[in-house]
Amino acid sequence: MQKVVEIVREQLALPPESEVSPDSKFALLGADSLDTVEIVMNLEEEFDISVEEESSENISTVQEAADLIEKLIEKKSAA
């Protein structure tokens, strides 16, 4: 979760004092659709996973991103 928050902060150039919680919506943090795509790409690179396009379209909060990453990492290690 912490790594996801760091990537979101970095991508959106958020100041360190701004609050980013699991329930934070990317749109409310100032992200547009391009920012969201870039966040997903950074997460893929960081965690060495591949996010399906339809899955990435459903990510709107930090928690949803973290849950998806966890699921993909579990799937990858089970393969």
N, C-alpha and C positions, 0 to 999 in steps of 0.2 A: 504494500500500500504506500509506504513512504517513497519508494522509487517512482511510483505512478504520480504522486503529488509533485515530486521534484521535476519530472518531465513536463507535467502540465504547467507548473510555475515557469520553467525555462522557456517553453514554447510560447506562452502568452506574455512573457516578460513581466510577470507579476512581482510587485515589491515583496520582500521577505515578511513584512508585517501583515500582508493580506492573508485572510484566513481561507485555507483550502481544506475542506473536510470531505469524507466519503460521499456525502450528499450533495456536494457542490456540483451544480450543473455547468457544463462547459460554456453554454450560451450566457449564463449569468456572470461568468468570469470574463466575458468579452470575446469568447471564441466564435468565429464564424465557421462555416462548413469546411473551408480550406484549413483552418487551424486544427479542426478535429481530425481531418485526414492526416495532417502532419504529426499530430500527437500519436495517432495509431501507428504511423510509420516508425516513429521514434521508439514506441513500445515494442514493436516487432523486432527492431534492431537490438534493443537493450536486452530483451528476454529470449532472443533467437527463436521466435515463433512466427507463424504466418496467420494473419487474421483474414477470414473470408470477407469479401466486400459487404455482403448482406449483414454480417455480424457487426461490422464497424459502423454501419448506418444506425444500428440500435443503441450505440453507446452515447449516452448524453450526460452521465455523471461519472465522477471519479470512481465510485464503488462499482458501477457497471463495467468500467474498464478493468479494474482489479479482478473482478469475478471472472471476466472473460479470459484474462491472462492466466489465472489460476487453472481454469478448465483446460485451456490449450496446453499448458505445461504438463498437467496430469495426463492428457491424451498422448502427448509426445513421449513422456517417459514410460507409458504403458505399451507403446508401439515397439 
